[in-house]
Amino acid sequence: MVNSTEVQSAVSRYISASLRDHFGKGPTSAFVTLSSGFITIHLRGFLSPSEKILLKQERHNLILEMRDLLLEELKPDIRFQLLKSAGFEASYIFADSDLEKQTCLILAEAKQLPAGEVALPSSWPDSVDKGAFRKVIDEMSEKAQKMPEQTELYWLSDRTILVKRVGILVEIEKALIANGYSEELKISKRPLESELLDKPRLELILDRKIDETFLDWDFEEDVGYIVFTLMKE
């Protein structure tokens, strides 16, 4: 059995070093969560000198496009390192950034996780109405495109919630993806879905403040991911 703390430290060190090599600057911290067949890596203090210049010029989309392209290049090595460090075979890896806060969230989902290799999932708190939370997510999805065929909720840690939506793409989105406009679609969907999320309602259900929201999609599998990070109680 791999020690969870050792895995978290190994993944954190690898990600920090790899990003430093490719961006010229690594994050000031990389917090790793292992739970329920997922690994999340929450980066803070992550903005390179060149990105700071682009941010001052309000070229947010260019920064996000560059990061998405670089992540595609890094994915094979990230998969290898997760398998080597944690016995974690990733089926999908995504990343989204909050440029103003200089943070980034990397999420990896396991194909099949060896028993006992990582921490067991935290159970959904009894005090939080899971059905009401799912309803808010489904309503947002319906406004943005359509009602998901399936909505899965995961309480990964005391400060991390994952939402996995399956079957959400409409025909026009599928056509754009087929014609090579996946990156443009992601750049457009992120602010739209974030704006449509009824965060005050979610915070009322959670009885917690939401700190950050990260979004990404696996267009090939017609899956959308949302990760909420919560403020400390």
C-alpha positions in Angstrom: 0.0 0.0 0.0 1.3 3.4 -0.9 1.4 5.9 1.9 -1.1 8.7 1.1 1.1 11.5 2.5 4.1 10.3 0.6 2.1 10.2 -2.6 0.8 13.7 -2.0 4.3 15.0 -1.4 5.7 13.2 -4.5 3.0 14.5 -6.8 3.3 18.0 -5.4 7.1 18.0 -5.9 6.8 16.7 -9.5 4.1 19.2 -10.6 6.0 22.1 -9.1 9.2 21.2 -10.8 7.6 20.4 -14.1 5.7 23.7 -14.3 8.9 25.6 -13.3 10.7 23.9 -16.2 8.0 24.7 -18.7 6.7 28.0 -17.5 9.9 29.5 -16.1 8.2 29.8 -12.7 6.5 27.2 -10.5 3.7 27.7 -8.0 4.3 28.9 -4.5 2.3 25.9 -3.3 0.7 22.7 -4.7 -1.9 21.1 -2.5 -2.8 17.5 -3.5 -6.1 15.7 -2.6 -6.5 12.0 -3.2 -10.1 10.8 -3.0 -12.8 8.7 -4.6 -10.8 7.8 -7.8 -9.7 11.4 -8.4 -6.6 13.5 -7.7 -6.8 17.2 -7.5 -3.8 19.5 -7.4 -4.6 23.1 -6.3 -1.8 25.5 -7.3 -1.3 28.9 -5.7 1.0 31.7 -6.7 1.1 30.4 -10.3 1.6 33.2 -12.9 4.8 33.5 -15.0 6.4 36.9 -15.7 5.2 36.8 -19.4 1.7 35.9 -18.2 1.7 38.9 -15.8 2.4 41.2 -18.8 -0.4 39.6 -20.8 -2.7 39.9 -17.8 -2.0 43.6 -17.5 -2.9 43.9 -21.2 -6.2 42.0 -20.4 -5.4 39.2 -22.7 -6.9 36.5 -20.5 -8.0 34.2 -23.3 -4.6 34.1 -24.8 -3.1 33.0 -21.4 -5.7 30.3 -21.0 -5.2 29.0 -24.6 -1.5 28.8 -24.1 -1.9 27.0 -20.8 -4.4 24.5 -22.4 -1.9 23.8 -25.2 1.0 23.3 -22.8 -1.0 21.0 -20.6 -1.7 18.8 -23.7 2.1 18.5 -24.1 2.6 17.7 -20.4 -0.3 15.1 -20.1 1.7 12.0 -21.1 4.4 12.8 -18.5 1.8 13.7 -15.8 0.1 10.3 -16.5 3.4 8.5 -16.2 4.3 10.3 -12.9 0.9 9.6 -11.4 1.2 5.9 -12.2 4.8 5.8 -10.9 4.0 7.7 -7.7 0.5 6.6 -6.8 -0.3 3.6 -8.9 -2.9 5.9 -10.4 -3.7 5.3 -14.1 -5.4 8.5 -15.3 -8.2 8.3 -17.9 -8.6 12.1 -18.1 -6.6 15.1 -16.9 -7.9 18.7 -17.0 -6.8 22.1 -15.7 -8.4 25.4 -15.3 -7.1 28.7 -13.9 -8.2 31.7 -11.9 -5.7 34.3 -13.3 -6.7 37.1 -11.0 -6.0 34.9 -7.9 -3.0 33.3 -9.6 -4.4 29.8 -8.9 -4.8 26.7 -11.0 -6.6 23.4 -10.5 -5.5 20.2 -12.1 -7.9 17.2 -11.9 -7.1 13.6 -12.9 -9.7 10.8 -13.0 -8.6 7.2 -12.6 -9.4 4.5 -15.1 -9.2 1.9 -12.3 -7.7 2.6 -8.9 -5.8 -0.2 -7.1 -7.5 -0.8 -3.7 -5.8 0.9 -0.8 -3.5 3.0 -3.0 -5.0 6.4 -2.1 -7.1 7.9 0.6 -10.7 6.8 0.9 -13.4 9.2 -0.2 -15.0 11.6 2.3 -18.7 10.9 2.7 -21.1 13.7 1.7 -22.1 15.5 4.9 -25.5 14.8 6.2 -26.0 18.6 6.9 -25.7 19.3 3.1 -28.8 18.6 1.0 -27.3 16.7 -1.9 -30.5 16.7 -4.0 -30.8 20.4 -3.7 -27.2 20.9 -4.7 -27.6 18.7 -7.7 -30.8 20.6 -8.7 -28.8 23.9 -8.9 -26.2 22.3 -11.1 -28.8 20.7 -13.4 -30.6 24.0 -13.8 -27.4 25.8 -14.8 -26.6 23.0 -17.3 -30.1 23.3 -18.8 -29.7 27.0 -19.2 -26.3 26.7 -20.8 -27.0 23.7 -23.1 -29.3 20.9 -21.8 -30.1 18.8 -18.8 -27.3 16.3 -18.1 -28.1 12.7 -18.6 -26.3 12.0 -15.4 -24.9 14.3 -12.6 -22.4 12.8 -10.1 -21.4 14.7 -6.9 -18.2 13.9 -5.0 -17.2 15.5 -1.6 -13.4 15.0 -2.1 -12.3 16.8 1.0 -13.6 19.4 3.5 -12.7 22.1 1.0 -13.2 20.4 -2.4 -16.3 19.4 -4.2 -16.3 17.7 -7.6 -19.3 17.7 -10.0 -19.2 15.3 -13.1 -21.9 15.8 -15.7 -22.4 13.3 -18.4 -24.3 13.9 -21.7 -24.5 17.7 -21.8 -23.4 18.7 -25.3 -26.0 20.0 -27.8 -25.7 19.5 -31.6 -24.2 22.9 -32.4 -21.4 22.2 -29.8 -20.8 18.8 -31.3 -20.5 20.4 -34.8 -18.0 23.0 -33.5 -15.9 20.2 -31.9 -16.0 18.1 -35.1 -14.8 21.2 -37.1 -11.8 21.8 -34.8 -13.1 24.5 -32.6 -12.8 22.7 -29.3 -10.4 25.2 -27.7 -12.6 28.2 -28.7 -15.6 26.4 -27.3 -13.9 25.8 -24.0 -12.8 29.5 -23.7 -16.5 30.6 -24.4 -18.2 28.0 -22.1 -16.0 28.7 -19.0 -17.2 32.2 -18.2 -20.8 31.5 -19.4 -21.3 28.5 -17.1 -19.5 30.1 -14.2 -21.8 33.1 -14.5 -24.9 31.0 -14.8 -24.1 29.0 -11.6 -26.3 30.3 -8.8 -23.5 30.5 -6.3 -25.5 32.3 -3.5 -28.0 29.4 -3.6 -25.2 26.8 -3.5 -23.6 28.6 -0.6 -26.9 28.6 1.2 -27.2 24.9 0.7 -23.6 24.3 1.8 -23.7 26.9 4.6 -20.2 27.7 3.4 -18.7 30.3 1.1 -17.3 29.2 -2.3 -13.8 30.4 -2.8 -13.1 29.3 -6.4 -14.8 27.5 -9.3 -12.9 25.6 -12.0 -14.5 24.1 -15.1 -13.4 21.9 -18.0 -14.8 19.3 -20.4 -13.9 16.0 -22.0 -15.6 16.6 -25.4 -14.8 13.2 -26.8 -16.7 11.5 -23.9 -19.4 14.3 -23.6 -18.4 14.9 -20.0 -18.2 18.2 -18.0 -16.3 18.7 -14.8 -16.8 21.4 -12.1 -14.6 21.7 -9.1 -15.5 24.0 -6.2 -13.0 25.0 -3.6 -14.6 26.2 -0.3 -13.5 28.9 2.2 -12.2 27.6 5.5 -15.0 27.3 8.1 
